[in-house]
Amino acid sequence: MNKESFSNTVVLDRIQKSTDIWTEEKWQEFSSHFLEEHQGIKIQLLCKRLLDITLATIAILLFLPVLLVIALAIKLTSPGPILFCQERLGRLGKPFVIYKFRTMVDGAIHIGAGLDTFKGDPRITPIGKFLREYHLDELPQLFNILRGDMSLVGPRPLLVSTLETYTNEQKRRLLMPSGLTAWEAVNGGLDNTLDERIKLDVWYVDHWNFWLDIVIILRTIPVVLRKEGVYQKHSNLFVATQKLNQEI
């Protein structure tokens, strides 16, 4: 174990002494230690934010006609709201509302598999299937990036209910801003297990630098075009599908 890893472990153990529910003070303590251990990272984080604002603004202007066409297609083909809005956790466990184009029937999270989705999920609309395959449903998150809720690159935004299941080691993925794309997304995405994805996120945090984000952005393009890692793999897909078909 190197000096940095040992130091991180000491801080993690000290933070965990009283409770697994981290207060804002605990998050700030862990964040301060992280910044101290990564000399020069503050300047790189500033560059990261400037890149986020620049590219997100350009992307919104370029994709504005596409955004409008998608919104109209959803409205005309499926009853319910155009956007799916949900509370997620970003950097240091800070909650925010994430925006996505709705790709499933209205109220889908209360049907069958709930928040989980899989290939062939009958809750997914025809338009939604196309949007998911090319990650077009994620485009509204460009506005999350402009608001400062997210970054272009970082661990994917965390479900609020998931945090309580995380170990302190896994919580390290929340030391960086949540991203539209991620290191795990260009290394298998949902083809990996949840534990594998979390490990990839933690690796990203431990090894982060500005140029790693550039590499991930460039690698995201072929991943999207090849429709890789779109759906989670389940061992009980047949049972889940049968249940959903009965409920829809």
C-alpha positions in Angstrom: 0.0 0.0 0.0 1.5 3.4 -1.0 1.5 6.4 1.2 -1.5 8.0 -0.4 -3.7 4.9 -0.2 -2.7 4.4 3.5 -3.5 8.1 4.2 -6.9 7.7 2.5 -7.6 4.6 4.5 -6.8 6.3 7.8 -9.2 9.2 7.0 -11.9 6.7 5.9 -11.6 4.8 9.2 -11.7 7.9 11.3 -14.8 9.2 9.5 -16.6 5.9 9.9 -16.2 5.7 13.7 -19.6 7.1 14.7 -21.9 6.3 11.9 -22.2 5.4 8.2 -24.4 8.4 7.5 -22.0 11.1 6.5 -22.8 14.7 7.6 -21.8 17.7 5.4 -18.8 18.2 7.7 -17.6 14.7 7.0 -17.9 15.1 3.3 -16.0 18.3 3.5 -13.3 16.7 5.6 -12.8 13.9 3.1 -12.9 16.3 0.2 -10.2 18.5 1.8 -8.0 15.6 2.4 -8.5 14.5 -1.3 -7.5 17.9 -2.5 -4.4 18.0 -0.3 -3.3 14.6 -1.5 -3.6 15.7 -5.2 -1.4 18.7 -5.6 -2.3 21.1 -8.4 -5.7 19.4 -8.9 -7.6 22.7 -8.2 -6.3 24.3 -11.4 -7.2 21.2 -13.3 -10.7 21.2 -11.8 -11.1 24.8 -12.9 -10.1 23.8 -16.5 -12.6 20.9 -16.2 -15.4 23.3 -15.3 -14.5 25.7 -18.2 -14.5 22.8 -20.6 -17.9 21.7 -19.3 -19.4 25.2 -19.8 -17.9 25.6 -23.3 -18.8 22.2 -24.7 -22.2 22.1 -23.1 -23.1 25.5 -24.5 -21.9 24.5 -28.0 -23.7 21.2 -27.8 -27.0 22.7 -26.8 -26.8 25.2 -29.7 -25.9 22.5 -32.2 -28.5 20.0 -30.9 -31.3 22.4 -30.3 -33.3 21.3 -33.4 -32.7 17.6 -32.4 -33.9 18.3 -28.8 -37.1 19.9 -30.2 -37.8 17.0 -32.6 -37.3 14.4 -29.8 -39.5 16.4 -27.5 -42.3 16.5 -30.1 -41.9 12.8 -30.9 -42.3 11.8 -27.3 -45.3 14.1 -26.8 -47.1 12.7 -29.9 -46.4 9.0 -29.4 -46.7 8.5 -25.6 -49.0 10.0 -23.0 -47.1 11.6 -20.1 -44.4 14.2 -19.6 -41.6 14.8 -22.1 -38.9 14.8 -19.4 -38.2 12.2 -16.7 -37.0 14.2 -13.7 -35.5 12.4 -10.6 -33.5 13.4 -7.6 -29.9 12.1 -7.7 -26.7 12.6 -5.7 -23.8 14.5 -7.1 -20.4 15.5 -5.8 -20.1 15.0 -2.0 -23.6 13.5 -1.9 -25.3 16.8 -2.8 -28.8 16.2 -4.2 -30.0 17.6 -7.5 -32.7 16.9 -10.0 -31.5 15.1 -13.1 -33.2 15.6 -16.5 -33.7 12.9 -19.1 -36.0 12.5 -22.0 -38.7 10.0 -20.9 -38.2 6.7 -22.7 -40.7 4.5 -20.8 -44.4 4.5 -20.2 -45.5 7.1 -17.7 -45.2 5.8 -14.1 -42.8 2.9 -15.2 -40.8 3.0 -12.0 -43.9 1.7 -10.2 -44.3 -1.2 -12.5 -42.5 -4.5 -12.6 -38.8 -4.1 -12.3 -39.0 -0.6 -10.9 -35.9 1.4 -11.5 -34.1 -1.5 -13.3 -34.3 -1.8 -17.0 -33.2 -4.5 -19.4 -33.2 -5.3 -23.1 -36.7 -6.1 -24.3 -38.2 -4.3 -21.3 -41.9 -3.8 -22.4 -42.1 -0.6 -20.5 -39.8 1.1 -23.0 -41.6 3.0 -25.7 -40.7 2.6 -29.4 -39.2 6.1 -29.5 -37.6 5.4 -26.1 -35.8 2.3 -27.5 -34.1 4.4 -30.1 -33.2 7.2 -27.7 -31.7 4.7 -25.2 -29.6 2.9 -27.8 -27.9 6.1 -28.9 -28.0 7.7 -25.4 -30.0 10.6 -26.8 -32.2 10.4 -23.7 -29.3 11.9 -21.8 -29.1 15.1 -23.9 -31.2 17.2 -21.4 -28.3 16.7 -18.9 -26.4 19.3 -20.9 -28.5 21.8 -18.9 -27.5 20.0 -15.7 -23.9 20.6 -16.7 -24.5 24.3 -17.3 -26.2 24.6 -13.9 -23.1 23.0 -12.2 -25.0 19.9 -11.1 -22.9 17.7 -13.3 -19.8 17.5 -15.5 -19.2 16.1 -19.0 -17.2 13.3 -17.4 -17.5 11.7 -14.0 -19.2 8.8 -12.2 -22.8 8.6 -13.2 -25.3 10.4 -10.8 -26.2 8.2 -7.9 -29.7 7.1 -6.9 -30.5 8.6 -3.5 -31.5 5.2 -2.0 -28.2 3.6 -3.1 -25.9 5.7 -0.9 -26.8 3.9 2.3 -25.6 0.6 0.8 -22.1 2.1 -0.1 -19.0 1.3 1.9 -16.7 4.3 2.7 -14.4 3.1 0.0 -17.2 3.2 -2.6 -18.3 6.7 -1.4 -15.0 7.9 -2.9 -16.7 8.0 -6.3 -18.6 11.0 -5.0 -15.4 13.1 -4.6 -15.7 14.1 -8.3 -18.7 15.7 -10.1 -21.2 13.3 -11.7 -20.8 13.0 -15.4 -22.8 12.7 -18.6 -20.2 10.0 -19.6 -17.9 8.0 -17.4 -14.8 5.9 -17.3 -17.0 2.9 -16.5 -19.2 3.8 -19.5 -16.3 3.5 -22.0 -15.1 0.3 -20.3 -18.2 -1.9 -20.7 -20.9 0.2 -19.1 -23.9 -1.8 -18.0 -22.3 -5.0 -19.4 -20.3 -4.9 -16.1 -21.8 -5.8 -12.7 -22.6 -3.0 -10.3 -19.5 -3.7 -8.2 -17.3 -3.6 -11.3 -18.8 -0.3 -12.3 -18.2 1.2 -8.9 -14.6 0.0 -8.9 -14.0 1.6 -12.2 -15.5 4.9 -10.9 -13.2 4.8 -7.8 -10.3 4.1 -10.2 -11.3 7.2 -12.2 -11.3 9.4 -9.0 -8.0 8.1 -7.8 -6.3 8.6 -11.2 -8.1 11.7 -12.4 -6.5 14.4 -14.4 -7.8 16.8 -17.0 -6.4 14.7 -19.9 -8.2 11.6 -18.7 -11.5 13.4 -19.3 -10.4 14.2 -22.9 -9.6 10.6 -23.5 -13.0 9.5 -22.1 -14.9 12.0 -24.2 -13.1 10.8 -27.4 -13.7 7.1 -26.4 -17.4 7.8 -25.8 -18.1 8.5 -29.5 -17.5 5.0 -30.8 -19.2 3.5 -27.7 -22.4 5.4 -28.5 -22.3 4.6 -32.2 -21.8 0.9 -31.4 -24.6 1.0 -28.8 -22.4 -0.7 -26.2 -23.4 -1.2 -22.6 -26.9 0.1 -22.9 -28.8 -2.4 -20.7 -28.1 -4.2 -17.5 -27.7 -8.0 -17.7 -30.0 -10.0 -15.5 -30.1 -13.7 -14.8 -33.9 -13.6 -14.3 -34.9 -11.6 -17.4 -37.5 -14.2 -18.5 -39.3 -14.0 -15.1 -39.1 -10.2 -15.1 -40.4 -9.9 -18.6 -43.3 -12.3 -17.9 -44.3 -10.2 -14.9 -44.1 -7.0 -16.8 -46.2 -8.3 -19.7 -48.9 -9.2 -17.1 -48.9 -5.7 -15.5 -48.7 -3.5 -18.6 
